[in-house]
Each structure stands twice: as structure tokens, then as C-alpha cells.
Amino acid sequence: MALGAAAVPLTGCDLLGGDDGPPPAPDPLRPLLDEALALAAGHRDAATAHPDLAAQLTPIADAHQAHAAELARIMGVSLPSGTPVTTGAPTTDPDATLTDLRGRERAGRDAAVAACAAAPAERAALVGSIAAARATHVEALK
């Protein structure tokens, strides 16, 4: 006697695309990617607010954008499209803006150093060069 489809129990099997286990852990470099995008936006916003600083800040923003693109490539993700991240209005005082950016670069450098120490060998060179670039940015903002 043949059983109809209604008689086949569906519990405990994956016939309907059930749970394949826990979702994969987020990539440990995701915070570094997000921070690169935020730093790029911060420098762009400051350059817009203080055109006299644009020549100094635009190359740093471009470097952060390039870091984000390379991080996204090795992570196998796409960069967000559409409206770029904004960081809010920079201060009206150019010196205070530079001080703020230096602080953000220092925090970014420290995060990149920590990520480099924890990264597997195939990612450590990229993350190390990002840490070095951020250290250089701190000096370039003086």
C-alpha cells in the first residue's frame, strides 16, 4: 500500500529548507570596514565645512575609502551604495575639527592594531598597513 504525501512526517528533516544551524559569525574585520567608511565621511564632511583644509583632508578621506574597498573585497561583501555616511556637522573652529579628527584617527589606529594582532596571516598585511596609515594620518593632522 502506497503512502500519500500527507502521511509522510516532515519533522526532523530539511525537506522544506529548515534550519541549517546557526548563522555564520560576522566577519571580525566588519568593524574595521565600518570605521574606515566613517573616517572617510568625517574627513569629507570636515573638508566641506572648512574648504581651506580640503587639500589636507581629501587625500586622507580617499585613503580611508580605498581601505574600505579593499576590506570589502577580502571579506566578500559590497560597500554600501547610495548616500555616503555622514558624521554630523564638524565644529566651526578648524583647529577643533582637526583635534577631533586626530582623536578619531588615534582610536582607529588602535582598533586596527588590535585587529592586526588577531587577524589570520592572509589578512594581517592589509590590516597592518591600515594601522600604519592611520598612524600617519594622526601626524598629518597636526
C-alpha positions as CSV (number, residue, x, y, z in Angstrom):
1,M,0.0,0.0,0.0
2,A,1.5,3.4,-1.0
3,L,1.5,6.3,1.4
4,G,0.3,9.7,0.2
5,A,2.3,12.8,0.8
6,A,0.1,13.7,3.7
7,A,1.2,10.6,5.6
8,V,5.0,11.4,5.4
9,P,6.2,13.1,8.6
10,L,8.1,16.3,8.0
11,T,9.6,16.9,11.4
12,G,13.3,16.4,11.9
13,C,14.2,16.7,8.2
14,D,15.2,19.5,5.9
15,L,12.7,18.9,3.1
16,L,11.3,22.4,3.5
17,G,14.5,24.4,3.9
18,G,14.6,24.1,7.7
19,D,17.3,25.4,10.0
20,D,20.8,24.7,8.7
21,G,22.4,25.6,12.0
22,P,23.4,28.9,13.5
23,P,24.1,31.8,11.1
24,P,27.8,32.4,10.4
25,A,29.6,34.7,12.7
26,P,30.1,38.2,11.5
27,D,33.4,38.8,9.9
28,P,35.8,40.1,12.5
29,L,37.0,42.8,10.1
30,R,33.5,44.3,9.8
31,P,34.1,46.9,12.5
32,L,37.3,48.0,10.7
33,L,35.4,48.4,7.4
34,D,32.6,50.4,9.1
35,E,35.2,52.6,10.8
36,A,37.0,53.2,7.5
37,L,33.8,54.4,6.0
38,A,33.0,56.6,9.0
39,L,36.5,58.1,8.9
40,A,36.3,58.8,5.2
41,A,33.0,60.5,5.8
42,G,34.3,62.5,8.7
43,H,37.2,63.9,6.6
44,R,34.9,64.6,3.7
45,D,32.5,66.4,6.0
46,A,35.3,68.5,7.6
47,A,36.7,69.4,4.2
48,T,33.3,70.6,3.1
49,A,32.9,72.6,6.3
50,H,36.4,74.0,6.1
51,P,37.4,74.4,2.4
52,D,40.8,75.7,3.5
53,L,41.5,72.3,4.9
54,A,40.3,70.3,1.9
55,A,43.8,69.9,0.4
56,Q,44.9,68.3,3.7
57,L,41.8,66.2,4.4
58,T,40.7,64.9,1.0
59,P,43.7,62.6,0.5
60,I,43.1,61.1,3.9
61,A,39.4,60.6,3.1
62,D,40.4,58.9,-0.2
63,A,42.8,56.6,1.7
64,H,40.1,55.6,4.1
65,Q,37.7,54.9,1.1
66,A,40.4,52.8,-0.5
67,H,40.9,50.8,2.7
68,A,37.1,50.2,2.9
69,A,37.1,49.0,-0.7
70,E,39.9,46.6,-0.1
71,L,38.4,45.3,3.2
72,A,35.1,44.7,1.5
73,R,36.9,42.8,-1.3
74,I,38.7,40.4,1.0
75,M,35.6,40.0,3.1
76,G,33.5,39.2,0.0
77,V,30.9,42.0,0.7
78,S,29.8,45.0,-1.2
79,L,30.3,48.5,0.0
80,P,27.1,50.3,0.8
81,S,25.7,52.2,-2.2
82,G,23.7,55.4,-2.2
83,T,24.1,58.2,0.2
84,P,27.5,58.2,1.9
85,V,27.8,58.1,5.6
86,T,27.8,61.4,7.3
87,T,29.2,62.2,10.7
88,G,27.3,65.3,11.6
89,A,28.4,68.8,11.3
90,P,32.1,69.4,12.2
91,T,32.8,72.2,14.6
92,T,33.0,75.8,13.2
93,D,36.6,76.0,14.5
94,P,39.1,74.4,12.1
95,D,41.6,73.7,15.0
96,A,38.9,71.9,17.0
97,T,37.9,70.0,13.9
98,L,41.5,68.8,13.4
99,T,41.7,67.9,17.1
100,D,38.6,65.8,16.7
101,L,39.8,64.1,13.6
102,R,43.2,63.3,15.3
103,G,41.3,61.7,18.2
104,R,39.2,59.6,15.8
105,E,42.3,58.6,13.8
106,R,44.1,57.5,17.1
107,A,41.1,55.4,18.1
108,G,41.0,54.0,14.5
109,R,44.7,53.2,14.7
110,D,44.3,51.4,18.0
111,A,41.4,49.4,16.6
112,A,43.4,48.5,13.5
113,V,46.4,47.4,15.6
114,A,44.2,45.2,17.7
115,A,42.6,43.8,14.5
116,C,46.0,43.1,13.0
117,A,47.2,41.2,16.1
118,A,44.1,39.0,15.9
119,A,43.9,38.6,12.1
120,P,45.0,35.5,10.3
121,A,48.2,35.8,8.3
122,E,46.4,36.3,4.9
123,R,44.7,39.4,6.3
124,A,47.4,40.7,8.6
125,A,49.4,42.6,6.0
126,L,46.4,44.6,4.8
127,V,45.2,45.3,8.4
128,G,48.8,46.3,9.4
129,S,49.1,48.7,6.5
130,I,45.7,50.3,7.5
131,A,47.0,50.7,11.1
132,A,50.2,52.3,9.8
133,A,48.2,54.6,7.5
134,R,46.0,55.7,10.4
135,A,49.1,56.5,12.5
136,T,50.4,58.6,9.6
137,H,47.1,60.4,9.4
138,V,47.4,61.4,13.1
139,E,50.7,63.1,12.2
140,A,49.4,64.6,9.0
141,L,46.6,66.3,11.0
142,K,49.0,68.2,13.3
